[in-house]
């Protein structure tokens, strides 16, 4: 469906991800559905729309946000809609039209954020396409013949010339150096920080469930498995407590056991996801700390060399030191 889609497939994604979303039709009726990004892009919704939920900061959350992220990424990497032959996303035409066709946003409050996501996909994908399809050992004609599917010949020629321009190469090299100096990076994969934060809030809410969900029942799963209790006794409570004390008909409403079990299942899944994300973050932080220590050791050696050289360094080393100072160093 999308231009150059064959080059943007990631080996680590072997299964299609489906999202639980709410659809609202033209009559205002809401139905639940499981949907993948491809289905959302290709299938006819017959006038229905996917409902998005937002937090107080107007960030999309929930499964709808995951589906939206995939759709925005797919749109941004569709070079039939957004030509590859522009120097930056800011110069790409047609963004407003595509956005208005796909997103019903009457207030326009979320438009800037969504266009930014599409722009990141446009930029990142064309970088991957260049790395996978362009070979410096080939002739220009050979590289044009091996261009990604769906991209016009003249567009790919423009992009090759742009990427091989000395100014562009210098910019790419500097961007790579700057990324290596970042001490903190987003480690949640495709999951946004807003979605991760909402999941943690859900866990907190689930852990503070009203005690009414924990009330014992004379007809709970244990009673159903072991049979009716002996008169005047409560299984597992020892001597003393009576059924009238434990299973009293209080003002509390009866508990939906299926709902409680589903809530507990959701809690376990969310806790597992948060634990995984925390482990990933810890690993990245440890790696960055080691990198920072290594950088400090190198700078100590360079400082010693400066003293040995009477305060002067060779021009190439001096330039490197200036670069470290200019872009953050430690």
C-alpha positions in Angstrom: 0.0 0.0 0.0 2.8 2.4 0.9 5.7 3.4 -1.2 8.9 1.7 -0.2 7.1 -0.5 2.3 9.3 -3.5 1.5 12.4 -1.6 2.8 10.9 -0.4 6.0 9.9 -3.8 7.4 11.6 -4.6 10.7 12.8 -8.1 11.3 12.0 -8.0 14.9 8.3 -7.5 14.2 7.1 -10.9 13.1 3.5 -10.7 14.2 0.7 -8.2 13.5 -0.3 -6.1 16.5 -3.9 -5.6 17.2 -5.5 -2.9 19.3 -8.7 -2.8 21.3 -10.5 0.4 20.1 -14.0 1.9 20.2 -15.7 2.8 17.0 -18.6 5.3 16.8 -20.9 5.3 13.9 -22.9 8.1 12.3 -25.8 7.4 14.7 -23.6 7.7 17.8 -23.6 4.0 18.6 -20.3 2.9 20.0 -18.9 -0.6 19.4 -15.6 -2.3 20.4 -13.3 -3.7 17.8 -9.8 -5.3 17.4 -7.9 -3.6 14.7 -4.3 -3.5 13.2 -2.7 -0.5 11.6 -3.1 -2.1 8.1 -6.8 -2.8 8.7 -7.4 0.8 9.9 -5.7 2.1 6.8 -7.3 -0.2 4.3 -10.7 -1.3 5.5 -13.8 0.8 5.0 -15.3 1.9 8.3 -18.6 2.7 6.7 -18.7 6.1 8.2 -17.5 5.0 11.6 -14.7 6.7 13.4 -12.1 5.5 15.9 -12.5 7.2 19.2 -9.3 8.6 20.8 -8.9 9.4 24.5 -6.6 12.2 25.8 -5.1 13.1 29.1 -5.0 16.5 30.6 -2.0 17.4 28.5 -3.9 16.5 25.3 -1.7 13.5 24.8 -3.4 10.4 23.2 -3.6 7.5 25.6 -4.9 3.9 25.7 -5.0 1.4 22.8 -6.3 4.0 20.5 -3.1 5.9 21.0 -1.0 2.9 20.0 -3.1 2.4 16.8 -2.8 6.1 16.0 1.0 6.1 16.4 1.2 3.3 13.9 -1.1 5.1 11.4 0.9 8.3 11.7 4.1 6.4 11.2 2.7 4.7 8.1 1.4 8.0 6.7 4.7 9.8 7.3 6.6 7.1 5.4 4.2 7.1 2.4 6.3 8.9 -0.2 3.4 9.0 -2.7 1.8 11.5 -0.3 4.9 13.2 1.0 7.7 13.3 -1.6 11.2 12.3 -0.5 12.8 15.1 -2.5 12.7 17.9 0.1 15.4 19.1 2.4 13.2 19.1 5.5 9.7 18.1 6.7 8.9 21.8 7.0 9.1 22.2 3.2 6.9 19.2 2.4 3.6 20.3 0.9 0.2 18.6 1.4 0.5 17.9 5.1 -2.7 19.8 6.0 -4.8 18.0 3.4 -3.7 14.5 4.5 -4.2 15.4 8.2 -7.7 16.7 7.6 -8.6 13.7 5.6 -7.5 11.3 8.4 -8.1 13.1 11.7 -11.3 14.8 12.7 -9.9 17.6 14.9 -12.3 20.6 14.8 -10.3 22.6 17.4 -6.9 22.0 15.9 -5.3 21.6 19.3 -3.6 18.3 18.6 -2.6 19.0 15.0 0.9 20.2 15.7 1.8 17.2 17.8 0.4 14.7 15.2 2.2 16.4 12.3 5.4 16.3 14.2 5.0 12.5 14.6 4.4 12.1 10.9 7.5 14.3 10.2 9.7 12.1 12.3 8.6 9.0 10.4 9.2 10.8 7.1 12.7 11.7 8.1 13.7 8.4 9.8 12.3 6.2 7.1 14.1 8.0 4.2 17.3 7.7 6.2 16.8 3.9 6.5 15.9 3.7 2.8 19.2 5.4 1.8 21.2 3.1 4.0 19.5 0.0 2.6 19.2 0.9 -1.1 22.2 3.2 -1.9 25.6 1.7 -2.4 28.6 4.0 -3.0 30.3 1.3 -5.1 27.5 1.4 -7.7 27.2 3.9 -10.5 24.5 6.5 -10.4 22.5 4.6 -13.0 22.8 1.4 -11.0 21.6 3.1 -7.8 18.7 4.6 -9.7 17.7 1.2 -10.9 17.8 -0.2 -7.4 15.7 2.6 -5.9 12.9 1.6 -3.5 9.6 0.6 -5.0 7.1 3.4 -5.4 9.6 6.3 -5.4 9.9 8.1 -8.8 13.3 7.9 -10.5 13.8 11.7 -10.4 12.9 11.9 -6.7 15.4 9.2 -5.8 18.1 10.9 -8.0 17.4 14.2 -6.1 17.7 12.5 -2.8 20.9 10.7 -3.6 22.5 14.0 -4.7 21.2 15.7 -1.6 22.6 13.0 0.7 26.0 13.0 -1.0 26.3 16.8 -0.8 29.3 17.6 1.5 27.1 20.0 3.6 24.6 17.2 4.1 27.3 14.7 5.1 28.7 17.1 7.6 25.3 17.7 9.1 24.6 13.9 9.3 27.9 13.3 11.0 27.3 16.0 13.6 23.8 14.7 14.3 25.3 11.2 14.9 27.8 12.6 17.4 25.1 14.6 19.2 22.9 11.5 19.6 25.9 9.6 21.1 26.2 12.4 23.7 22.6 12.1 24.9 22.5 11.0 28.5 18.8 10.2 28.5 16.8 8.5 25.8 13.3 7.2 25.4 13.5 3.5 26.0 9.8 2.5 25.7 9.9 1.5 22.1 6.8 2.6 20.2 5.0 3.2 23.4 4.7 6.9 24.2 5.5 8.3 27.7 1.9 9.4 28.0 0.7 5.8 27.5 3.2 4.4 29.9 2.2 6.9 32.5 -1.4 6.1 32.1 -0.7 2.4 32.6 1.1 3.2 35.9 -1.9 5.2 37.0 -4.2 2.3 36.1 -2.1 0.0 38.3 -2.3 2.5 41.2 -6.1 2.6 40.8 -6.5 -1.2 40.6 -4.3 -1.7 43.7 -6.6 0.6 45.6 -9.8 -1.3 44.8 -12.6 -1.0 47.3 -12.5 -3.8 49.8 -16.0 -4.8 48.7 -14.3 -6.6 45.8 -12.7 -8.9 48.3 -15.8 -10.1 50.3 -16.1 -13.8 50.8 -19.1 -15.5 49.4 -21.0 -18.6 50.4 -21.1 -19.5 46.7 -17.5 -18.6 45.7 -15.3 -20.8 43.5 -13.9 -22.7 46.6 -17.5 -23.5 47.8 -18.5 -24.7 44.4 -15.4 -27.0 44.2 -15.6 -28.5 47.7 -19.4 -28.5 48.2 -21.7 -27.0 50.8 -20.1 -26.0 54.2 -21.0 -27.7 57.4 -23.7 -25.9 59.5 -22.3 -23.2 61.8 -18.8 -23.3 60.3 -16.8 -21.5 57.7 -14.2 -23.4 55.8 -10.6 -22.1 56.3 -11.5 -19.8 59.2 -11.0 -22.2 62.2 -13.3 -22.4 65.3 -15.4 -19.4 66.2 -16.5 -17.5 63.1 -20.0 -18.4 61.9 -21.5 -18.0 58.4 -23.8 -15.3 59.7 -20.7 -13.3 60.8 -18.7 -13.8 57.6 -21.4 -13.9 55.0 -23.7 -11.3 56.5 -26.1 -9.6 54.2 -24.6 -6.2 54.5 -25.5 -3.1 52.6 -22.6 -3.8 50.2 -23.7 -4.9 46.7 -22.9 -8.4 45.4 -19.6 -8.8 43.7 -19.3 -9.7 40.0 -16.6 -12.4 40.3 -15.9 -12.4 36.6 -15.3 -8.7 36.7 -13.0 -9.0 39.7 -10.9 -11.8 38.0 -10.7 -9.7 34.8 -9.5 -6.7 36.9 -6.9 -8.8 38.6 -5.7 -10.2 35.3 -5.3 -6.7 33.9 -3.4 -5.7 37.0 -0.9 -8.5 36.5 -0.4 -7.7 32.8 0.1 -4.0 33.5 2.6 -4.8 36.4 4.5 -7.1 34.1 4.7 -4.4 31.4 5.9 -1.7 33.8 8.5 -4.1 35.3 9.9 -4.7 31.8 10.0 -1.0 31.0 11.9 -0.3 34.2 14.4 -3.0 33.5 15.0 -1.6 30.0 15.5 1.9 31.5 17.9 0.6 34.2 20.0 -1.1 31.5 20.2 2.0 29.4 21.1 4.2 32.5 23.9 1.7 33.4 25.3 1.9 29.9 25.2 5.7 29.8 26.9 5.9 33.2 29.7 3.6 31.9 30.0 5.8 28.8 30.2 8.9 30.9 33.0 7.5 33.1 34.9 6.5 30.0 34.6 10.0 28.6 35.9 11.5 31.8 38.9 9.2 31.7 39.7 10.3 28.1 39.4 13.9 29.0 41.8 13.4 32.0 44.3 11.9 29.6 43.9 14.8 27.2 44.3 17.3 30.0 47.6 15.6 30.9 48.7 15.8 27.3 47.9 19.5 27.2 50.2 20.0 30.2 53.0 18.0 28.5 52.6 20.1 25.3 53.0 23.4 27.2 49.3 24.2 26.8 49.0 23.4 23.1 47.5 20.5 21.2 47.7 19.4 17.6 45.0 21.2 15.5 42.8 18.0 15.0 42.8 17.1 18.7 42.1 20.7 19.6 39.1 20.7 17.2 37.7 17.6 18.9 38.0 19.2 22.3 36.2 22.3 21.2 33.5 20.1 19.8 33.0 18.3 23.1 32.8 21.7 24.9 30.3 23.1 22.4 27.9 20.2 22.5 27.6 19.3 26.1 30.6 17.1 26.9 29.8 15.9 30.5 
